[in-house]
Amino acid sequence: MIELLIAMAISSFQILGITQIFIDNKRNYIYQQNQSANQEGSRFSLILLEQQLYKAGYRRTPQDARDFIFPAVAATNGCMAFAAGQVIRPTTNGQGICMRYQRATNSERDCQGNTITSDTPVTVKIERTTAGQLQCAVRSGTGTFSAAATLLENVSQIQFEYGIDSQGADRVADAYVPYNNVPSLSDVIAVRYATLLESTSTNVALSNDSYYFPLSSTAATTPSDSRLYRSVQGTTTLRNIAP
């Protein structure tokens, strides 16, 4: 009987040890998966915004005046009004950006993957929803926007700052301003953007995962949950506008 009790005790300790190893391995696997998802999502957001911003203001015939190719358009569907020649405008809620360009080739596709069928300028709106989705909608000319397509999930925050050419001659950004301080008639020469991605799992961090958002912030934010966070930012000069 004593030998049986000893054997049971040893077996219990072994089972507890194996169980703990299993739990630790599972926790580590979930952590790595969520960390990788944040990294991939952050990388995708930077690539997406950079690629779209590079297109802003593109004209198939460069000698054509921007005012002619891109006429004035009233505010619609969350995009601020465009003055003639303007190719970048913030969304009215500051959570997105609207840009105009012509297709470069006959087979070019928009941010939803659809072929752009004519040389009529398209307007692309990329915006974060309250549900944390980064969505894209497209409009041809002065028509209506397509239904928004979700490109990225788990975007906790997004921020845009706009480089303004206040002198109007050198085509260089003199200052970066938030969306609600962009003058209605000034040219935007560059865009600075930042995204904060959060993990899908809620209890994955060993402790509250502090982050800086945007990265230029000098104060860390400590969330109340145990998600993983990743903050990234970039700046793109509008090469079709600036020299």
GISUL-V982296 format. One record per residue. N is the residue number from 1. RES is the residue in three letters. SS is DSSP state (H for helix, E for strand, C for the rest). OMEGA is omega as a letter, one per 40 degrees, with the letter a starting at -180 (none if undefined). D_FIRST is the distance of its C-alpha to the first C-alpha in Angstrom with 2 decimals. Layout:
n:N res:RES ss:SS omega:OMEGA d_first:D_FIRST
n:N res:RES ss:SS omega:OMEGA d_first:D_FIRST
//
This chain:
n:1 res:MET ss:C omega:i d_first:0.00
n:2 res:ILE ss:H omega:i d_first:3.81
n:3 res:GLU ss:H omega:i d_first:5.40
n:4 res:LEU ss:H omega:i d_first:5.01
n:5 res:LEU ss:H omega:i d_first:6.27
n:6 res:ILE ss:H omega:i d_first:8.65
n:7 res:ALA ss:H omega:i d_first:9.82
n:8 res:MET ss:H omega:i d_first:10.54
n:9 res:ALA ss:H omega:i d_first:12.35
n:10 res:ILE ss:H omega:i d_first:14.30
n:11 res:SER ss:H omega:i d_first:15.23
n:12 res:SER ss:H omega:i d_first:16.42
n:13 res:PHE ss:H omega:i d_first:18.57
n:14 res:GLN ss:H omega:i d_first:19.97
n:15 res:ILE ss:H omega:i d_first:20.87
n:16 res:LEU ss:H omega:i d_first:22.54
n:17 res:GLY ss:H omega:i d_first:24.44
n:18 res:ILE ss:H omega:i d_first:25.63
n:19 res:THR ss:H omega:i d_first:26.67
n:20 res:GLN ss:H omega:i d_first:28.62
n:21 res:ILE ss:H omega:i d_first:30.31
n:22 res:PHE ss:H omega:a d_first:31.29
n:23 res:ILE ss:H omega:i d_first:32.72
n:24 res:ASP ss:H omega:i d_first:34.62
n:25 res:ASN ss:H omega:i d_first:36.04
n:26 res:LYS ss:H omega:i d_first:37.13
n:27 res:ARG ss:H omega:i d_first:38.77
n:28 res:ASN ss:H omega:i d_first:40.52
n:29 res:TYR ss:H omega:i d_first:41.71
n:30 res:ILE ss:H omega:i d_first:43.16
n:31 res:TYR ss:H omega:a d_first:44.81
n:32 res:GLN ss:H omega:i d_first:46.41
n:33 res:GLN ss:H omega:a d_first:47.61
n:34 res:ASN ss:H omega:i d_first:49.23
n:35 res:GLN ss:H omega:i d_first:50.72
n:36 res:SER ss:H omega:i d_first:52.23
n:37 res:ALA ss:H omega:i d_first:53.59
n:38 res:ASN ss:H omega:i d_first:55.29
n:39 res:GLN ss:H omega:a d_first:56.79
n:40 res:GLU ss:H omega:i d_first:58.11
n:41 res:GLY ss:H omega:i d_first:59.44
n:42 res:SER ss:H omega:i d_first:61.18
n:43 res:ARG ss:H omega:a d_first:62.72
n:44 res:PHE ss:H omega:a d_first:63.90
n:45 res:SER ss:H omega:i d_first:65.52
n:46 res:LEU ss:H omega:a d_first:67.50
n:47 res:ILE ss:H omega:a d_first:68.64
n:48 res:LEU ss:H omega:a d_first:69.61
n:49 res:LEU ss:H omega:i d_first:71.67
n:50 res:GLU ss:H omega:a d_first:73.31
n:51 res:GLN ss:H omega:a d_first:74.31
n:52 res:GLN ss:H omega:a d_first:75.76
n:53 res:LEU ss:H omega:i d_first:77.59
n:54 res:TYR ss:H omega:a d_first:79.16
n:55 res:LYS ss:H omega:a d_first:80.84
n:56 res:ALA ss:C omega:i d_first:82.32
n:57 res:GLY ss:C omega:a d_first:86.11
n:58 res:TYR ss:C omega:i d_first:86.39
n:59 res:ARG ss:C omega:a d_first:89.76
n:60 res:ARG ss:C omega:i d_first:90.62
n:61 res:THR ss:C omega:a d_first:94.12
n:62 res:PRO ss:C omega:a d_first:93.71
n:63 res:GLN ss:C omega:i d_first:97.38
n:64 res:ASP ss:C omega:a d_first:97.03
n:65 res:ALA ss:C omega:i d_first:96.86
n:66 res:ARG ss:H omega:i d_first:93.54
n:67 res:ASP ss:H omega:a d_first:95.42
n:68 res:PHE ss:H omega:a d_first:96.65
n:69 res:ILE ss:H omega:a d_first:93.37
n:70 res:PHE ss:C omega:a d_first:91.26
n:71 res:PRO ss:C omega:i d_first:93.30
n:72 res:ALA ss:C omega:a d_first:92.43
n:73 res:VAL ss:E omega:i d_first:89.72
n:74 res:ALA ss:C omega:i d_first:88.82
n:75 res:ALA ss:C omega:i d_first:85.35
n:76 res:THR ss:E omega:i d_first:83.08
n:77 res:ASN ss:C omega:i d_first:79.44
n:78 res:GLY ss:C omega:i d_first:78.27
n:79 res:CYS ss:E omega:i d_first:80.39
n:80 res:MET ss:C omega:a d_first:83.07
n:81 res:ALA ss:C omega:i d_first:86.66
n:82 res:PHE ss:E omega:i d_first:87.91
n:83 res:ALA ss:C omega:i d_first:91.35
n:84 res:ALA ss:C omega:i d_first:93.40
n:85 res:GLY ss:C omega:i d_first:92.05
n:86 res:GLN ss:C omega:a d_first:88.71
n:87 res:VAL ss:C omega:i d_first:85.66
n:88 res:ILE ss:E omega:i d_first:82.77
n:89 res:ARG ss:E omega:i d_first:82.04
n:90 res:PRO ss:E omega:i d_first:78.98
n:91 res:THR ss:E omega:a d_first:77.42
n:92 res:THR ss:C omega:a d_first:78.31
n:93 res:ASN ss:C omega:i d_first:74.76
n:94 res:GLY ss:C omega:a d_first:74.36
n:95 res:GLN ss:C omega:a d_first:71.25
n:96 res:GLY ss:E omega:a d_first:73.07
n:97 res:ILE ss:E omega:i d_first:76.11
n:98 res:CYS ss:E omega:a d_first:78.90
n:99 res:MET ss:E omega:a d_first:80.87
n:100 res:ARG ss:E omega:i d_first:83.73
n:101 res:TYR ss:E omega:i d_first:84.67
n:102 res:GLN ss:C omega:i d_first:86.29
n:103 res:ARG ss:C omega:i d_first:84.52
n:104 res:ALA ss:C omega:i d_first:85.01
n:105 res:THR ss:C omega:a d_first:84.82
n:106 res:ASN ss:C omega:a d_first:85.22
n:107 res:SER ss:C omega:a d_first:81.60
n:108 res:GLU ss:C omega:i d_first:80.12
n:109 res:ARG ss:E omega:i d_first:77.28
n:110 res:ASP ss:C omega:a d_first:76.53
n:111 res:CYS ss:C omega:i d_first:73.24
n:112 res:GLN ss:C omega:i d_first:72.09
n:113 res:GLY ss:C omega:a d_first:72.74
n:114 res:ASN ss:C omega:i d_first:75.90
n:115 res:THR ss:E omega:i d_first:79.07
n:116 res:ILE ss:C omega:a d_first:81.85
n:117 res:THR ss:C omega:a d_first:84.69
n:118 res:SER ss:C omega:i d_first:87.76
n:119 res:ASP ss:C omega:i d_first:89.23
n:120 res:THR ss:C omega:a d_first:89.11
n:121 res:PRO ss:C omega:i d_first:87.15
n:122 res:VAL ss:E omega:i d_first:83.63
n:123 res:THR ss:E omega:i d_first:81.84
n:124 res:VAL ss:E omega:i d_first:78.12
n:125 res:LYS ss:E omega:i d_first:76.04
n:126 res:ILE ss:E omega:a d_first:72.60
n:127 res:GLU ss:E omega:i d_first:70.84
n:128 res:ARG ss:E omega:i d_first:67.47
n:129 res:THR ss:C omega:i d_first:66.56
n:130 res:THR ss:C omega:i d_first:64.82
n:131 res:ALA ss:C omega:i d_first:61.74
n:132 res:GLY ss:C omega:i d_first:61.56
n:133 res:GLN ss:C omega:i d_first:63.10
n:134 res:LEU ss:E omega:a d_first:65.80
n:135 res:GLN ss:E omega:i d_first:68.30
n:136 res:CYS ss:E omega:i d_first:71.55
n:137 res:ALA ss:E omega:a d_first:74.59
n:138 res:VAL ss:E omega:i d_first:77.87
n:139 res:ARG ss:E omega:i d_first:81.46
n:140 res:SER ss:E omega:a d_first:84.49
n:141 res:GLY ss:C omega:i d_first:87.69
n:142 res:THR ss:C omega:a d_first:88.08
n:143 res:GLY ss:C omega:a d_first:86.03
n:144 res:THR ss:C omega:i d_first:82.79
n:145 res:PHE ss:C omega:i d_first:79.42
n:146 res:SER ss:C omega:i d_first:76.94
n:147 res:ALA ss:C omega:a d_first:73.63
n:148 res:ALA ss:C omega:i d_first:71.37
n:149 res:ALA ss:E omega:i d_first:68.72
n:150 res:THR ss:E omega:a d_first:65.49
n:151 res:LEU ss:E omega:a d_first:65.11
n:152 res:LEU ss:E omega:i d_first:62.23
n:153 res:GLU ss:C omega:i d_first:59.48
n:154 res:ASN ss:C omega:i d_first:57.76
n:155 res:VAL ss:E omega:a d_first:60.89
n:156 res:SER ss:E omega:i d_first:60.21
n:157 res:GLN ss:E omega:i d_first:63.67
n:158 res:ILE ss:E omega:a d_first:66.85
n:159 res:GLN ss:E omega:i d_first:69.98
n:160 res:PHE ss:E omega:i d_first:73.42
n:161 res:GLU ss:E omega:a d_first:76.18
n:162 res:TYR ss:E omega:i d_first:79.62
n:163 res:GLY ss:E omega:a d_first:81.89
n:164 res:ILE ss:E omega:i d_first:85.39
n:165 res:ASP ss:C omega:a d_first:88.64
n:166 res:SER ss:C omega:i d_first:90.56
n:167 res:GLN ss:C omega:i d_first:93.61
n:168 res:GLY ss:C omega:a d_first:93.95
n:169 res:ALA ss:C omega:a d_first:95.47
n:170 res:ASP ss:C omega:i d_first:93.18
n:171 res:ARG ss:C omega:i d_first:90.34
n:172 res:VAL ss:C omega:i d_first:87.78
n:173 res:ALA ss:C omega:i d_first:85.18
n:174 res:ASP ss:C omega:i d_first:86.38
n:175 res:ALA ss:E omega:i d_first:83.47
n:176 res:TYR ss:E omega:a d_first:80.23
n:177 res:VAL ss:E omega:i d_first:80.08
n:178 res:PRO ss:E omega:a d_first:77.64
n:179 res:TYR ss:H omega:a d_first:78.38
n:180 res:ASN ss:H omega:i d_first:80.21
n:181 res:ASN ss:H omega:i d_first:82.59
n:182 res:VAL ss:C omega:i d_first:83.82
n:183 res:PRO ss:C omega:a d_first:87.62
n:184 res:SER ss:C omega:a d_first:88.73
n:185 res:LEU ss:C omega:a d_first:91.32
n:186 res:SER ss:C omega:i d_first:89.81
n:187 res:ASP ss:C omega:i d_first:88.47
n:188 res:VAL ss:E omega:a d_first:84.78
n:189 res:ILE ss:E omega:a d_first:84.63
n:190 res:ALA ss:E omega:i d_first:80.88
n:191 res:VAL ss:E omega:i d_first:77.62
n:192 res:ARG ss:E omega:a d_first:74.61
n:193 res:TYR ss:E omega:i d_first:71.38
n:194 res:ALA ss:E omega:i d_first:67.78
n:195 res:THR ss:E omega:i d_first:64.68
n:196 res:LEU ss:E omega:i d_first:61.28
n:197 res:LEU ss:E omega:i d_first:58.47
n:198 res:GLU ss:E omega:a d_first:55.19
n:199 res:SER ss:C omega:i d_first:51.89
n:200 res:THR ss:C omega:a d_first:50.92
n:201 res:SER ss:C omega:a d_first:47.39
n:202 res:THR ss:C omega:a d_first:47.40
n:203 res:ASN ss:E omega:a d_first:44.25
n:204 res:VAL ss:C omega:i d_first:44.42
n:205 res:ALA ss:C omega:i d_first:45.77
n:206 res:LEU ss:C omega:i d_first:43.39
n:207 res:SER ss:C omega:i d_first:46.03
n:208 res:ASN ss:C omega:a d_first:49.40
n:209 res:ASP ss:C omega:a d_first:51.46
n:210 res:SER ss:C omega:a d_first:54.86
n:211 res:TYR ss:E omega:i d_first:57.88
n:212 res:TYR ss:C omega:i d_first:61.64
n:213 res:PHE ss:C omega:e d_first:63.86
n:214 res:PRO ss:C omega:a d_first:66.31
n:215 res:LEU ss:C omega:i d_first:65.59
n:216 res:SER ss:C omega:i d_first:68.73
n:217 res:SER ss:C omega:i d_first:67.24
n:218 res:THR ss:C omega:a d_first:66.57
n:219 res:ALA ss:C omega:i d_first:64.04
n:220 res:ALA ss:C omega:i d_first:60.52
n:221 res:THR ss:E omega:i d_first:59.19
n:222 res:THR ss:C omega:a d_first:55.60
n:223 res:PRO ss:C omega:a d_first:54.56
n:224 res:SER ss:C omega:a d_first:52.37
n:225 res:ASP ss:C omega:a d_first:50.08
n:226 res:SER ss:E omega:i d_first:47.73
n:227 res:ARG ss:C omega:i d_first:49.78
n:228 res:LEU ss:C omega:a d_first:51.07
n:229 res:TYR ss:E omega:i d_first:54.84
n:230 res:ARG ss:E omega:a d_first:57.39
n:231 res:SER ss:E omega:i d_first:61.04
n:232 res:VAL ss:E omega:i d_first:63.82
n:233 res:GLN ss:E omega:i d_first:67.59
n:234 res:GLY ss:E omega:i d_first:70.68
n:235 res:THR ss:E omega:i d_first:74.46
n:236 res:THR ss:E omega:i d_first:76.81
n:237 res:THR ss:E omega:a d_first:80.57
n:238 res:LEU ss:C omega:a d_first:82.42
n:239 res:ARG ss:C omega:i d_first:84.06
n:240 res:ASN ss:C omega:a d_first:86.47
n:241 res:ILE ss:C omega:a d_first:87.77
n:242 res:ALA ss:C omega:i d_first:87.64
n:243 res:PRO ss:C omega:none d_first:89.72
//
